[in-house]
Structures are given as structure tokens and as C-alpha cells.
Amino acid sequence: MSMHVWWLYVTAVFLISATPGPNMLHVMTQSIHHGPRRALATMAGLLSAILLCLIASALGVGALLKASPRLFDMLRYAGVAYLIWLGVKAWRAPVGDEGVGATRARSLGALYGTGLLTGLSNPKLIIFAAALFPQFIDTALPFAPQLAILVASFVGIEFGWQCVYALGGVKLARWLAPANRQRLFNRGTGVMFIGFGGALLGTRA
């Protein structure tokens, strides 16, 4: 893979990953409630989901979902339900005078699991990767090394942006000390997750 092609790919993925979405919102909220170190478990879950989706796309699952609207809809409805559940949970999250950092600690396994499910909630990533990768793969060169570069670059860029959002959550946690701000943040986050679910509901393969 030439450096020119790789830089074009990196630029595209950098801009795409920077766009706020359920993954980045989830990282930020977990960093606020549990701290940036424990949020690493959430980030690991999200990155695992991305890796699985990218590999699945390369293996032809993206084409399968494109050709099977019913299967895509089943996955999409499951993702919608999960995002709406996250929204309701965020809306109803308790607040207290101790600040958001006083939230009861969850196990690293639970944080990883919620990250994994959030990352897997959007089957569009598989189809997106199926459309993106062929634009940057040279059929005259070995496929596997090029795929490895594309996947590793995608995951690395996504991890970088997740770190940015996690650190942003640390700063936001200080501002959220008063209970009224916590309540406002929880309800705003809930509305955003429900909105992401609604947006996913309106998509098609």
C-alpha cells in the first residue's frame, strides 16, 4: 500500500471517527462516572466490537447483510432496543451531592460488556467497511497485508478519539458536581442515546 493511499484512508477515518456518536458518548459518560482508568475497559469493549465488525466485513458479512434486508433489520432492531435502553438508563440515573464520580463502581467485565454491546449495536459499520475498504485496496497486491493495515489504522484512530472523549469526560465531571447539573446531564445523555436509536431505526441496508 502506497503512503499516498494510506494517508487518504487515514484522513477519511480520522474525520469519521471524530464525529460524535453512541460510541464516543458512551466512553465520555463512563469516564465521567467511573474515571478514565476504568473507562479503559469500556474502550476495550468498543474496540473489540469495531475489530469484529471490520473483520466480519472483510469476510463478506457486509455483502450478506446488504443482500439480506431481513437479517439486517433483525440486527438493527436489536441495536435500536439496546440504545434506547441505554437512554432510559441514563435518564433515570441517580444523582447526589457527592458528584458523579461517586457512582457505585462497576466491575471491569461489566464495563467491557457494555462497551462491546454498544459497539455492536450498529450493524451499519459492517456495511460501511464493506464499501470503504475496496476504495483503498489494490487488487494487484496481496490482500491480507493491506487489510491488516486498514484495520489496524482504523482501530488506532478510533482509540485516539476515544481517549480524547474520555479526557473530556474528566474535565466535565468537575463541572457536574452540583446535583442539578448531574440531572441535566443524565437527561441530556438519555435523550441523545434515544436519538441515536431513533436514527438507527430509520436506516436501511
Steps between C-alpha positions, in 0.01 A plus 500: 500500500642837398536777759276723289212252511556435869491870585175543307352212699629632832357845431159356414488277809632782723210725400245221525616391846500858627127529440310465830298180513384238750851356541661830592207603717524169685874543559449852633219404738692201636805721555283749687341238724792262552815693415727478194692193621192283543361644176787317327297181546209662317735615226637146469145372449426761235825428317431126512161564339657714228765236433235229473289711263794586277615139478143383438471753220822377341366144515193597303244556776443855374393367160280241674320770703460710188341208320287392800288795620317282754823396670620860501168613648523242778843628599386860458196458725715335766740795480213750522361326807840503670566869429154595626562292813826690555307825457234407754768381741692828464182707547417315823857497637515615863663827599658607827690774678818288487533565124486268203832340592331347803302259279521143626795335329420229248721204424743525212318211335169688516661812355657295221168330429303822468770637270488187284120507472498872423757449227303209353168685516547654155524243216555790256871489585535165326337630182694827525831312518395282207456816294809679636772236482481427124572867430846464656598143413715433196390170346844460343659473846457236775163547673580396859779755572290783360200395708716479811625856442148634444355327807793594728484861384124517558526354851797725587321816389182399680699437819658845473163672475364290785785626718410858405137447601601321820724789605221739409279305738753554781479876456123491468471298823627798701230723354238236582554512876163668581206259500292717265774488236529124540128464440517724193795303363334164563183604322691659214705182460184291513339705225812469284514120534130474419561733206780274373260207529237689305751589230607137472134398473464713189801352317489236230761251382 
